[in-house]
Amino acid sequence: MSEPLDAYDRKILRALQEDAAQSTAAIAEAVGLSASPCWRRIDRLERDGYIKGRVALLDRRKIGLNAQVFALVKLNAHGRANLDEFSASIHELPEVLECYVLMGTVDFMLRVVAADIEAYERFFFEKLSRLPGVQEINSTVALSEIKSTTALPV
């Protein structure tokens, strides 16, 4: 069972969310611990699953992914019976960065990136609309990004 988070754990998690590449010594100094206890806490936070991984966050525009689209997907009645099949198919599409199951009039919300609107159109017709059980897709193009963060409020 996971230990509850204390103030030091929360400070460590905030520091790692800001820059996971910083050294344990730098994190320890920032949170007011020595390096060894800080390292042990980070190790425990990883083992307990608070830290799922450490990654580099890329600028999608700099690598040519200029279009960001939110797609609302509704499955047909037969498709709803096969939510697992649809979900598994989504995992095979690298253009889909996030996928959520929703309650209400639509079944899924996807965040999709593409080079441009024409590339999204090809993705839409060649891949997304051909997934099992898809009845309807409503796409909304994001014009600009006001806030985008991966940092959780700990």
N, C-alpha and C positions, 0 to 999 in steps of 0.2 A: 504494500500500500504506500502511496506517495505521501511524503511529509508535506504539511501545509507550507505555503510560501511565507517567508518572513520579509522584513524590510530589505535585508541584504540581497535575498533572492530576487526580489522585484527590481532592485537597482541593477543587478547583474543582467537580468533579462532586458531591461531598458537599454543598457549599454550594448548588449549583443545585437539588439534590433537596430541600433544606430549604426554599428559597424562591427560585424562578426569577425572581421579579419584582424582586429586589434589583439595585441598579446594579452595573455592572462595577467601579466604584470601591470599593463596599462589599465585593464578593467579593475584589478585589485586596488590600484591607486585611486581610480575614479569613485569606487564605492566605499573606500575606507577599510579595506582588509589587506592582510599580507597575501603574497602570491599563493602559498600552499593552501590555506583555507579557501581562497577564492577558486582555485583549480578544483578542489574537492567538491565545492558547491556546483560548479559548472558541470562536472562529471555526473553528479547526482541528478541535476536538472535534465541532462541528456538521458540518463538511464531511466528516469521516471517519466520520460516522454513530454516534458514541458518544452524542450528544444527538439523539434522534429528533424532539423537539418540545418546546414549552413550553406548558403548559396550566394552567388553574385547576381545582383539585380541589373538587368540590361535595359538600355534605353531602346524601346521598340522602334522608334522613329529612326535612330541612327543606324539600325540594321535593316531599314527599309520596310518596316511594317507600319505604314502610315494610316491605315484604316482600322478603326475599332468599332465593332458592331455588337449590339446586344440582340440576341435572337430568342424569341419566345416560341417554344415548340409545344404544340398540342398533338397528342397521340390519338389515334382512332380507338374505338372500344377494344378491338383485338390487340392493338398496340399496348394498351394499358395492362393487359394481362401479361405482357412480355417486357415489363419495365427493365428487368435485368439485361435482356438482350440489347435494348436501346442504350442502356448505361454502358455496357461493355463496348458497344460500337463507338461511343463518344470518346472512350479512352484511346482509341486508335487514330483520332484526328488531332494532330499537333496544333492546328489552327485554333482549336477550342482550349482556351486557357482556364476557364472555370465553367462548371456546370452545377446547377442547383435544381433539386426537385421542389416544386411549388405546390401550394394548396390554392385552389381557385379554378379559374377558367382555363388556365394553361398548365401544362405538366412540368416543363423545364424552362430555365433561363440559362442561356449560354453567353459567355463573353468570348468573342471571336476576334482574332487579328488577321489582317491580310495586307498585302502590299498596297492595294488601292481598292476602290469600289468594284472595278472590273474583276480583280482577283477574288473578291468576296462573292461576286455573282457566279463565277466559275465554281467556287467552293459550294455555294448554295445549290446550284443545279446538278453538279457532278457528284457531290458527296452528301451534304446535309439532307436534302430533300429525298434522297434514296435510302435513308436509314429505315430500319424496320418499324412499321406502325405509325409513321409520321402522317398526320392528317393536315396540319396547318403550321406555317411558320410566319411569324411577324417579325421583321427585322427593323431595328432602329439604329441609325448611324450616329455615333457620338461625334459632335462637331469639334468640341474642345474638352480638355481634361482640367477640371478645376482642382480636384484633390485626388491623389492616388498614393496610397501608403500600404505597406505591409506590416507596419508597427501596430501591435495591439496595445490598448491602454492598460498597462500593468502598474 
